[in-house]
Amino acid sequence: MIFRRFLPSYRLRFSASRSFRSDAALGAISNALEEKVPNLVLYNYPSFSGAYSALFAHLYHYRLRTPSLILPFSSVVPFSAKDLSLEGFERCYLLDFIPLKDFADTRDCEIICFDHRKSAASKLGSVKKRFKVNVDVYKSSSKAVYEYFSSKLASSEGEPISLLDDGDRTRVESVLDYIEDIDLRRWRLPDIKAFSFGLKEWRSKVNCITNPHMYEQLLRMSSEDLIANGNSYFSSRLVDAKRVLKQSKAFKIRLGRGFYGECMGMRADGNHELSDELGKLLSLQSAAAGLRPIGAVTFMQRNNLKMCLRSTDDTTDTSEVAKAYGGGGTSCSSSFIIRMDEYNEWTAKNPT
């Protein structure tokens, strides 16, 4: 797992830059063109599928000792085809995103892109005819890119080479399984929510410009550690939620003025970040009080009164209430904006 032996000089010149489309990033592209670097790799930022795809592209070119320039691509401040001077590269990999329309005018550069989003198919248009497009809504981009570069490396001339070392393969593939479970919105794997929260703290670190250690860090990352960090995070939030609930006054809420039954609720102004944990605790209180097993947490958000509904009961659908008032969500977690006069009707029978 040694990366510093083979880092092209143009890579080092912009490692301190903090902007995607900065002068330093554009300068790195210019330097790469001058040095006739054949491969340009752009990966979706701040996507973890994009970051791991960048890792696999890096490993592939590193194993073959082939120069490449890898840059994060942000849809907020995107590179244009003109910025990239694509005609000066032999090929360009677009990892975890479908290119902008102006990329379709590129003639001399082979463009290979990967995406897993259902919306990607509708964005293809003429791009599909010009590029090598890999869109699979049943497989995350990171897995598709991993398999792609692994296969290319295995079929390269000379002695077969593995993309990942034996000591890293099982650990990385486990992380990819969890990322795919999130990307495809399945949420089926054990402790997937804890994994998701454990992963969040890394989001700002998946920029290879500002974080020169990104590849090593991604290789060392394990699903077990991320789940442990996520569970620790959940535990601390639950402690905070119990403290807030103990200090606050819970009361009955007449959902839909009673049409959807009654449950326990509370105002959480100033503690809305704990709405999920508070709602679940209130759901348990509601069930114990013989009410619908729903917890209603209400707070002000950008001058609107927002109500979040949570349930710990698998047979209860909170979204029927939320949808009736213009909101949405899932059976166990939903939310909507409620008018103050309507909210007062829902709480009118509570003692003052």
C-alpha positions as CSV (number, residue, x, y, z in Angstrom):
1,M,0.0,0.0,0.0
2,I,2.7,2.5,-1.1
3,F,1.5,5.4,-3.2
4,R,4.3,8.0,-2.8
5,R,6.7,6.3,-5.1
6,F,4.7,7.1,-8.2
7,L,3.0,10.4,-8.0
8,P,3.4,12.6,-11.1
9,S,4.8,16.1,-10.6
10,Y,1.7,17.8,-11.8
11,R,-0.3,16.1,-9.0
12,L,1.9,17.7,-6.3
13,R,1.6,21.2,-7.7
14,F,-2.1,21.7,-6.8
15,S,-2.4,19.6,-3.7
16,A,-2.9,22.6,-1.4
17,S,-5.8,24.1,-3.4
18,R,-9.2,24.2,-1.8
19,S,-11.4,24.8,-4.8
20,F,-12.6,22.4,-7.5
21,R,-12.4,24.8,-10.5
22,S,-9.5,26.9,-9.1
23,D,-6.5,28.3,-10.9
24,A,-4.4,25.6,-9.4
25,A,-6.8,22.8,-10.6
26,L,-6.9,24.4,-14.1
27,G,-3.1,24.7,-14.0
28,A,-2.8,21.1,-13.1
29,I,-4.9,20.2,-16.2
30,S,-2.6,22.5,-18.3
31,N,0.5,20.8,-16.9
32,A,-0.9,17.4,-17.6
33,L,-1.6,18.4,-21.2
34,E,2.0,19.7,-21.6
35,E,3.4,16.4,-20.2
36,K,1.1,14.5,-22.5
37,V,-0.6,12.6,-19.7
38,P,-3.0,10.2,-21.5
39,N,-5.6,9.7,-18.8
40,L,-8.0,12.2,-17.0
41,V,-10.2,10.9,-14.2
42,L,-13.1,13.0,-12.8
43,Y,-15.0,11.6,-9.9
44,N,-18.3,12.8,-8.3
45,Y,-17.7,14.8,-5.1
46,P,-18.8,14.5,-2.3
47,S,-20.0,11.0,-3.2
48,F,-18.4,8.0,-1.5
49,S,-19.1,5.9,-4.6
50,G,-17.2,8.6,-6.5
51,A,-14.3,8.6,-4.0
52,Y,-13.9,4.8,-4.0
53,S,-14.1,4.8,-7.8
54,A,-11.3,7.4,-7.8
55,L,-9.3,5.0,-5.6
56,F,-9.7,2.2,-8.0
57,A,-8.8,4.4,-11.0
58,H,-5.7,5.5,-9.0
59,L,-4.7,1.9,-8.2
60,Y,-5.2,0.8,-11.8
61,H,-2.9,3.4,-13.2
62,Y,-0.5,3.0,-10.4
63,R,-0.1,-0.7,-10.9
64,L,0.5,-0.2,-14.6
65,R,2.8,2.8,-14.0
66,T,0.6,4.8,-16.4
67,P,0.3,8.6,-15.7
68,S,-3.1,10.0,-14.9
69,L,-4.6,13.1,-13.5
70,I,-7.5,12.6,-11.0
71,L,-9.7,15.5,-9.9
72,P,-13.0,15.8,-8.0
73,F,-15.9,17.0,-10.0
74,S,-18.6,19.1,-8.2
75,S,-21.9,19.9,-9.8
76,V,-21.9,23.1,-7.8
77,V,-18.8,24.5,-9.5
78,P,-18.4,22.1,-12.5
79,F,-15.6,21.9,-15.0
80,S,-16.7,22.6,-18.6
81,A,-15.4,20.6,-21.5
82,K,-13.5,23.7,-22.5
83,D,-11.8,23.9,-19.1
84,L,-10.7,20.3,-19.4
85,S,-9.3,20.5,-23.0
86,L,-10.5,17.0,-23.5
87,E,-9.1,16.7,-27.0
88,G,-5.6,16.7,-25.4
89,F,-6.2,13.5,-23.5
90,E,-6.5,10.0,-24.9
91,R,-9.3,9.1,-22.5
92,C,-11.4,10.5,-19.7
93,Y,-13.2,8.6,-17.0
94,L,-16.3,10.1,-15.5
95,L,-16.9,8.2,-12.3
96,D,-20.3,8.2,-10.6
97,F,-21.9,10.9,-12.8
98,I,-23.2,11.5,-16.3
99,P,-21.4,14.3,-18.1
100,L,-22.8,17.7,-19.0
101,K,-24.2,18.3,-22.5
102,D,-21.1,20.2,-23.7
103,F,-19.0,17.0,-23.2
104,A,-20.9,15.5,-26.2
105,D,-19.0,17.8,-28.6
106,T,-15.7,16.1,-27.7
107,R,-14.3,14.3,-30.7
108,D,-10.8,12.9,-30.1
109,C,-11.0,11.8,-26.5
110,E,-12.5,8.4,-25.5
111,I,-15.0,9.1,-22.7
112,I,-16.0,6.3,-20.3
113,C,-18.7,7.1,-17.7
114,F,-20.3,5.2,-14.8
115,D,-23.5,5.9,-12.9
116,H,-26.1,4.0,-10.9
117,R,-28.9,6.5,-10.6
118,K,-32.3,6.0,-12.3
119,S,-32.2,9.6,-13.3
120,A,-29.0,9.0,-15.3
121,A,-30.8,7.2,-18.1
122,S,-32.9,10.3,-18.8
123,K,-29.8,12.5,-19.0
124,L,-28.0,10.4,-21.6
125,G,-29.5,11.8,-24.9
126,S,-26.9,12.0,-27.6
127,V,-24.2,11.2,-25.0
128,K,-25.1,7.5,-25.1
129,K,-24.1,7.4,-28.8
130,R,-20.8,9.1,-28.3
131,F,-19.5,7.7,-25.1
132,K,-19.0,4.4,-23.4
133,V,-21.8,4.6,-20.9
134,N,-22.1,2.2,-18.0
135,V,-25.4,2.8,-16.1
136,D,-26.6,-0.1,-13.9
137,V,-29.4,0.8,-11.5
138,Y,-28.9,-2.5,-9.7
139,K,-25.2,-1.9,-8.9
140,S,-23.5,1.0,-7.3
141,S,-21.0,3.0,-9.4
142,S,-18.2,2.1,-7.1
143,K,-18.8,-1.6,-7.5
144,A,-19.1,-1.2,-11.3
145,V,-15.8,0.7,-11.4
146,Y,-14.1,-1.8,-9.1
147,E,-15.1,-4.7,-11.4
148,Y,-14.2,-2.7,-14.5
149,F,-10.6,-1.8,-13.5
150,S,-10.1,-5.3,-11.8
151,S,-11.0,-7.0,-15.1
152,K,-8.8,-4.6,-17.2
153,L,-5.9,-5.2,-14.9
154,A,-6.3,-9.0,-14.9
155,S,-6.4,-9.0,-18.7
156,S,-3.4,-6.8,-19.1
157,E,-0.2,-8.1,-20.8
158,G,2.4,-9.9,-18.6
159,E,1.9,-11.5,-15.2
160,P,-1.7,-11.0,-13.9
161,I,-2.0,-8.2,-11.4
162,S,-4.6,-7.7,-8.7
163,L,-6.2,-4.3,-8.2
164,L,-6.3,-4.8,-4.4
165,D,-3.8,-6.6,-2.2
166,D,-5.1,-9.7,-0.4
167,G,-5.0,-7.9,2.9
168,D,-7.2,-5.1,1.7
169,R,-9.7,-7.0,-0.6
170,T,-12.1,-8.4,2.0
171,R,-12.2,-5.1,4.0
172,V,-12.8,-2.9,0.9
173,E,-15.4,-5.2,-0.6
174,S,-17.4,-5.1,2.6
175,V,-17.4,-1.3,2.6
176,L,-18.5,-1.4,-1.0
177,D,-21.4,-3.7,-0.1
178,Y,-22.6,-1.1,2.5
179,I,-22.2,1.8,0.2
180,E,-24.2,0.0,-2.4
181,D,-27.0,-0.7,0.1
182,I,-27.2,3.1,0.7
183,D,-26.7,4.2,-2.9
184,L,-29.5,1.9,-4.1
185,R,-31.7,2.9,-1.2
186,R,-32.2,-0.7,0.0
187,W,-31.1,-0.2,3.7
188,R,-31.1,-3.9,4.3
189,L,-27.6,-4.8,5.6
190,P,-27.1,-5.2,9.4
191,D,-26.4,-1.9,11.2
192,I,-26.7,0.0,7.9
193,K,-27.9,3.1,9.6
194,A,-25.0,3.1,12.0
195,F,-22.6,2.6,9.1
196,S,-24.2,5.6,7.3
197,F,-23.7,7.9,10.3
198,G,-20.1,6.6,10.8
199,L,-19.4,7.4,7.2
200,K,-20.7,11.0,7.4
201,E,-17.6,12.4,9.2
202,W,-15.5,11.4,6.2
203,R,-17.5,13.3,3.6
204,S,-15.3,16.4,3.8
205,K,-12.2,14.3,3.4
206,V,-13.0,12.7,0.1
207,N,-11.4,15.5,-1.9
208,C,-8.0,14.3,-3.2
209,I,-7.0,17.9,-3.8
210,T,-7.3,19.0,-0.1
211,N,-6.6,15.6,1.3
212,P,-3.5,14.0,-0.2
213,H,-4.0,11.0,2.1
214,M,-7.4,10.1,0.8
215,Y,-6.5,6.9,-1.0
216,E,-4.7,5.4,2.0
217,Q,-7.5,6.4,4.3
218,L,-10.1,4.8,2.0
219,L,-8.1,1.6,1.8
220,R,-7.8,1.4,5.7
221,M,-11.5,2.1,6.2
222,S,-13.6,-0.9,7.5
223,S,-17.3,-1.4,7.8
224,E,-16.8,-2.6,11.4
225,D,-15.1,0.6,12.5
226,L,-17.7,2.8,10.8
227,I,-20.5,0.8,12.4
228,A,-18.9,1.1,15.8
229,N,-18.5,4.9,15.3
230,G,-22.1,5.2,14.2
231,N,-23.4,3.3,17.2
232,S,-21.3,5.5,19.5
233,Y,-22.9,8.5,17.8
234,F,-26.4,7.1,18.3
235,S,-25.7,6.3,21.9
236,S,-24.6,9.9,22.7
237,R,-27.6,11.3,20.9
238,L,-30.0,9.0,22.8
239,V,-28.5,10.2,26.1
240,D,-29.1,13.8,25.0
241,A,-32.6,13.1,23.8
242,K,-33.6,11.4,27.1
243,R,-32.2,14.5,29.0
244,V,-34.2,16.9,26.8
245,L,-37.4,14.8,27.1
246,K,-37.0,14.7,30.9
247,Q,-36.6,18.5,31.0
248,S,-39.5,19.2,28.6
249,K,-43.2,18.8,28.9
250,A,-44.7,16.1,26.7
251,F,-48.4,16.3,25.9
252,K,-51.2,14.7,23.9
253,I,-51.5,15.5,20.2
254,R,-54.8,15.0,18.4
255,L,-53.5,13.9,15.0
256,G,-55.6,15.5,12.2
257,R,-57.8,17.0,15.0
258,G,-58.4,13.4,16.2
259,F,-59.1,11.8,12.8
260,Y,-55.9,9.8,13.0
261,G,-56.0,9.2,16.7
262,E,-53.9,10.6,19.5
263,C,-50.2,10.3,20.4
264,M,-47.7,12.0,22.7
265,G,-45.9,15.1,21.4
266,M,-43.6,17.9,22.4
267,R,-42.0,21.2,21.2
268,A,-38.3,20.8,20.4
269,D,-37.3,24.4,19.5
270,G,-33.6,24.5,19.9
271,N,-33.2,20.7,19.9
272,H,-34.6,19.8,16.5
273,E,-31.4,17.9,15.6
274,L,-32.7,15.3,18.1
275,S,-36.1,15.0,16.5
276,D,-35.6,11.4,15.4
277,E,-34.5,10.2,18.9
278,L,-37.2,12.3,20.6
279,G,-39.9,11.0,18.3
280,K,-39.0,7.4,19.0
281,L,-38.9,7.9,22.8
282,L,-42.3,9.6,22.6
283,S,-43.6,6.7,20.4
284,L,-42.8,4.4,23.3
285,Q,-44.5,6.7,25.8
286,S,-47.6,6.8,23.6
287,A,-47.8,3.0,23.4
288,A,-47.4,2.8,27.2
289,A,-50.3,5.3,27.6
290,G,-52.6,3.3,25.3
291,L,-52.3,5.9,22.5
292,R,-51.2,5.3,18.9
293,P,-47.5,4.4,19.0
294,I,-46.4,7.6,17.4
295,G,-44.2,10.4,18.6
296,A,-44.8,14.0,17.3
297,V,-41.9,16.4,17.6
298,T,-42.6,20.0,16.5
299,F,-40.3,22.9,16.0
300,M,-39.8,26.1,14.0
301,Q,-37.7,25.8,10.8
302,R,-37.1,28.8,8.6
303,N,-40.2,30.6,9.8
304,N,-42.3,27.4,9.3
305,L,-43.7,25.1,12.0
306,K,-42.6,21.6,11.2
307,M,-43.9,18.4,12.7
308,C,-41.9,15.2,12.6
309,L,-43.6,11.9,13.3
310,R,-41.8,8.7,14.4
311,S,-43.0,5.3,15.3
312,T,-41.2,2.2,16.7
313,D,-44.2,0.0,15.7
314,D,-43.8,-1.8,12.4
315,T,-47.6,-1.9,11.8
316,T,-48.1,1.9,12.2
317,D,-47.9,4.2,9.2
318,T,-47.0,7.8,10.1
319,S,-46.9,8.9,6.5
320,E,-50.7,8.8,6.1
321,V,-50.8,11.8,8.4
322,A,-47.9,13.6,6.8
323,K,-49.2,13.1,3.2
324,A,-52.7,14.4,4.2
325,Y,-51.0,17.7,5.1
326,G,-48.6,18.0,2.1
327,G,-45.6,16.2,3.6
328,G,-44.2,12.7,3.1
329,G,-41.8,10.1,4.3
330,T,-41.9,6.4,5.3
331,S,-44.2,4.4,7.6
332,C,-41.9,4.9,10.6
333,S,-40.5,8.4,9.8
334,S,-42.4,11.3,8.1
335,S,-42.7,15.1,8.4
336,F,-44.7,18.0,7.2
337,I,-45.3,21.8,7.6
338,I,-48.3,22.6,9.7
339,R,-50.0,26.0,10.1
340,M,-50.0,27.4,13.6
341,D,-53.8,27.7,13.8
342,E,-54.1,24.0,12.8
343,Y,-51.4,23.0,15.3
344,N,-53.4,24.8,18.0
345,E,-56.4,22.7,17.1
346,W,-54.4,19.6,17.5
347,T,-53.3,20.6,21.0
348,A,-56.4,22.5,22.1
349,K,-57.6,20.0,24.8
350,N,-54.3,20.0,26.6
351,P,-54.4,21.7,30.1
352,T,-52.5,24.9,30.3
